[in-house]
Amino acid sequence: MQNWEKNLREITPYVPGEQPDFPDMIKLNTNENPYPPAPGVAAMLKEMKTEKLSLYPNPCAKLLVNELSAQYKIAPERIFVGVGSDDVLGMIFMTCFCSDKPILFPDITYSFYDVWAKLFRVPYETVPLDKEFRIRKEDYRKENGGIILANPNAPTSIAEGLDFIEDIVQRNQDSVVVVDEAYIDFGGESALPLLDKYENLLVVQTFSKSRSMAGMRIGYAFGSERVISAIYAVRNSYNSYTMNYPSIMCGAEALKDREYFEECIGKVVATRERVKRELRELGFSFPDSKTNFLFVTHESVPAEELFTMLREHHIFVRYFKTPRIDNYLRITIGTDTQMNRLLEVLKGYLGKR
Amino acid sequence: MQNWEKNLREITPYVPGEQPDFPDMIKLNTNENPYPPAPGVAAMLKEMKTEKLSLYPNPCAKLLVNELSAQYKIAPERIFVGVGSDDVLGMIFMTCFCSDKPILFPDITYSFYDVWAKLFRVPYETVPLDKEFRIRKEDYRKENGGIILANPNAPTSIAEGLDFIEDIVQRNQDSVVVVDEAYIDFGGESALPLLDKYENLLVVQTFSKSRSMAGMRIGYAFGSERVISAIYAVRNSYNSYTMNYPSIMCGAEALKDREYFEECIGKVVATRERVKRELRELGFSFPDSKTNFLFVTHESVPAEELFTMLREHHIFVRYFKTPRIDNYLRITIGTDTQMNRLLEVLKGYLGKR
C-alpha cells in the first residue's frame, strides 16, 4: 500500500440488485413499474427546448416542488426533492441523525439503512421484527437518536396503519422519525395527515415505483419547515444543482396526470390480488402485500432452488441470502402477461417435482 | 429549541449564484455556454423511449462511461461519473481526504472547496495566491492530506502549464492531488497526460461549460483504477443510481459530436479575445483568461458600482464581496450580440462619468 492510499476512505460497497439485460427476460427483481410513465412525460421530452440545457437548472427545482405542493396540499417550504429517494434519505441521515444515541430501524427492512448509518458514522441498533415479520411498536419506546421505518416495509410488503405509525411518532418527539413510503401508493395508509401535528416527522416518497420513473431519479420528503430547511442547508453544501432539467420538467408533468396514475396503480393492484390467489393454490404463502411486490415462501421447495430455476427461464426475481428471510423470494408485480409466464413456469416446475 | 432539533446538523448553507429570470436579461454570471448542446442531444430527447424510464438506469452509467473512454482513450475502470462535477468533487472529498493533515488549496478559488471541507470535516489550509493571482508551486511543498487545484483557476481565469502541475503532483505522491479542470477546454493544458505516471492524480471535468449542458448535470473524473474504485465504493454506499437515464443517453450523444464541440469552443474563444481588446480600451485590466469568462477590474470605477449599474440594465455578472477580489467582476463570455450589448452599456456609463 502506498502512502496516499492511507488517506482513502475504505468502505464495503453496497451491491445493487442485478440489472440483467436479455431481450426475452422478465424482470421482476427491482420493483419497477411495468407500465410507462404518464403520456405527458413523453410529450415533454419530445418538445424539450434543448437550449435550456445550457443553463443551470433552478437549484430548488421550483416547478417540481410547486407541483408537489399543489397535488399534496403541502406548502413548498415543507418539501425537499432529490435524486431518487436514496438521495433524499441519504441527506436525511446526514442532517437529522447527529445524536450519540443509536437510531432504530427493523432488522429486516430496506438494506440501505445500515449502509448509510455506516457511511455517515451514525450509531444504530436494529430491532427484530416479530415472527410474522411485523414491527412491534412497543420496541420503539426506548431512548434513540432517530427512527426510520419503511411503511409498507420492504421486502416484507406489510403495511401498518396510521394509528400504529402515530403511536411511534407520538412517543418519540425527542428525535426525528422518518417514514419511508416508497410503496405507499399501492394500498398503504400514508402518514401525511400526521405532518401538521408532529414537527419531527418526515415522510419520504418516490417517483420510482407508483409513477414509473425509476430511470428519472426523483424522490421527495415532506416535513416541517424547520427540518426541511436544515436538510436543504446540508444539500446546498454538497451540491446546489442535483435535479437536472429533464427531471424537473418531466416530474412536474407526471404529477399532473392523476387519472393515469390511478389507472396504473389499479392495474398493478388487480394483478397483485389475482397472483396472490394463484400462488396460494401452488402452495405459496406470503404476508398480505400492500406494495407492488410479493414476499413469498413455498411449503416444500426452497426459495433458492426456485430462484435459480426461474433465472434459467430468464425470469428474474430477488433472493436475499440473509438470516430469517433466506427461504423467501421477493417478486415484483409485472404485467398480466409477465405474471402468467411466471405462474406457468412455476406450475410446470412444481408439477414435475 | 425542541429536543429533536438538537440532533440536526446545523450548517451555514452555500448560497449559489443568483438565477435571475427576466425575459430581456443577459445572463453572464454563472459561466454557462451561450450555445445550445450538440444537435444530437435534441434528437436523442425527441426519440427517447419513455418506457425505459420505468426501469432503474444502469448504476455505472455504462454507455456514458464507455463513450468517455472512447473519446479520451482512458479505460472505463479509470472513469467516475456524477451529477455535475460538484457531485464528483464532493465524493472525492468524502473518499480521498481522510487524513488528519490539512488539505491545501488556494485562498482564491472555487468557493465550494471550503464548504465541502467543512461538510465532511476535512481539515484544510488555504494557500494565498501571489499578487498577480498566480499559484506559487513552492507553497505546495509542505505536509498535507491532499491538494485540490482548479486549473484554469476560478474566478481568476488563469491557467498554469503542464510542467507546473506536474511539479506539484510529482512532489506530493503521498497524497491525492485533484486537478479541477472545469474550464480546461477553452485553452488550458490538461493534466490528463500525467495520469499514466501518477496513481494519486485525479482530473475532474464537466459537461456544464464547454459542452453546454449545465442543465443536465454531468461531471466526471479520470484517475487510477485504485482511486476510482474507492470513490465508487463510497458513491454506491450513498446512492447506487445517481445518473438518470436522460443524462446517460444525452451525455453519450454529446460526446460523439467532436466537430460541434470544437466549433462552439472556437466561437467562445474568438468572442473572448475580441472582448479582451475592447475592454482594455475601456480602461479594464484582467489576467489573460483561458476560460469562458473574464476577471476584470477597472482603472477608476469600483467593481461594485459597475455590477449594480449593469444589473439595472438586466445584465447580470458576478461580483464577490470577498477580500482581495472585491474590486473585480467575473464576466461570462456570451454570444457576440450579448457581449456587444455589455460593451455598449459599459461605454455609455464610463463615457458619461
Interface residues (C-beta under 8 A of the other chain):
Chain A: Q2 N3 W4 E5 K6 N7 L8 R9 E10 I11 T12 P13 Y14 V15 P16 Q19 K27 T30 E32 N33 P34 Y35 P36 P37 V41 A42 L45 K46 M48 T50 E51 K52 L53 S54 L55 Y56 P57 N58 P59 V83 G84 D86 D87 G90 M94 T95 C96 F97 C98 S99 V115 W116 K118 L119 G145 G146 Q173 D174 S175 V176 E199 N200 S208 S212 M213 A214 G215 M216 R217 R226 V227 A230 Y232 A233 V234 N236 S237 Y238 N239 S240 Y241 T242 M243 N244 Y245 P246 S247 C250
Chain B: Q2 N3 W4 E5 K6 N7 L8 R9 E10 I11 T12 P13 Y14 V15 P16 Q19 K27 T30 E32 N33 P34 Y35 P36 P37 V41 A42 L45 K46 M48 T50 E51 K52 L53 S54 L55 Y56 P57 N58 P59 V83 G84 D86 D87 G90 M94 T95 C96 F97 C98 S99 V115 W116 K118 L119 G145 G146 Q173 D174 S175 V176 E199 N200 S208 S212 M213 A214 G215 M216 R217 R226 V227 A230 Y232 A233 V234 N236 S237 Y238 N239 S240 Y241 T242 M243 N244 Y245 P246 S247 C250
